[in-house]
Amino acid sequence: MKICNLASGSTGNSTYIKTEKFQILIDLGKTKKYLVEQLASIGVNYQDIDYVFLTHTHDDHISALNVFLKDHKATLVVSRDMYKQLKNINQIEHVLVYDDNPVIEGLNIKTYKMSHDAGDTRAFVIEENGASLVYITDTGYLNGKYFNSLKGKTAYYIECNHDIEMLTHGPYPIYLQKRILSDLGHLSNKFTGMYLSKLIDNNTNYIMLMHLSEKNNTEQIALATVTDSLRDNDLSKIKIECCKPNTHGDVINI
């Protein structure tokens, strides 16, 4: 399995995944032009994408949806509640709607409901040939009932949105601070580190921190906070990096 984040942040989100049988995008939160160019820069023709999954329906995750998928062979895969929230998608020819987990022959994917103020929000776990990816973004907390299912995976792409001190002493108005800090908001560096400390084990090779706030976080603070939370784990073989808002990251093979 290959993974490459194309963009992550408040200005837009998208990640490319290649399995043995399929080429996938999670979210289309940038312009079509941007996504086509970023895919091309890693050697991928956007017309070869087979499936597009959505985490939720906020604009920074779906802004290119209709334009990207117009006259495209790719199948849009969404939960029933997401489908109801989407507008003007009649021009998308192929749509797969699921309730709990999408059923796609040749793809081992499961979804988990997250807590965000977008209605239905999903995290994903994709597994293939002993490798496994956890993909979590835009949630105020992680329900403990999922810990066993999410534990011990190869790679974690997980939200690390804000530093609590920067947020509470920064430029955002109080109502917006409360929204971000709430159970329907975003994961802080502190809580991302705490959750990862419960999930990673000797099978884990990669941690990619996503959706960093440009005003309430920095890469240095996010990495330091998460690393400190994981100090009781063996981090010698784990690559920990931050995804970028306006350029793709490395292509990771797991």
NORLIN-V903909 format. One record per helix or strand of 3 or more residues. SS is the DSSP state (@ for helix, = for strand). FROM is the first residue (numbers start at 1). LEN is the number of residues. If there is no record, write none. Layout:
BEGIN
ss=SS from=FROM len=LEN
ss=SS from=FROM len=LEN
END
This chain:
BEGIN
ss== from=2 len=6
ss== from=14 len=5
ss== from=23 len=4
ss=@ from=32 len=10
ss=@ from=46 len=3
ss== from=51 len=3
ss=@ from=59 len=4
ss=@ from=65 len=5
ss== from=75 len=5
ss=@ from=80 len=6
ss== from=95 len=4
ss== from=107 len=7
ss== from=122 len=7
ss== from=131 len=6
ss=@ from=144 len=7
ss== from=155 len=5
ss=@ from=164 len=5
ss=@ from=174 len=8
ss=@ from=189 len=11
ss== from=206 len=5
ss=@ from=219 len=11
ss== from=239 len=4
END
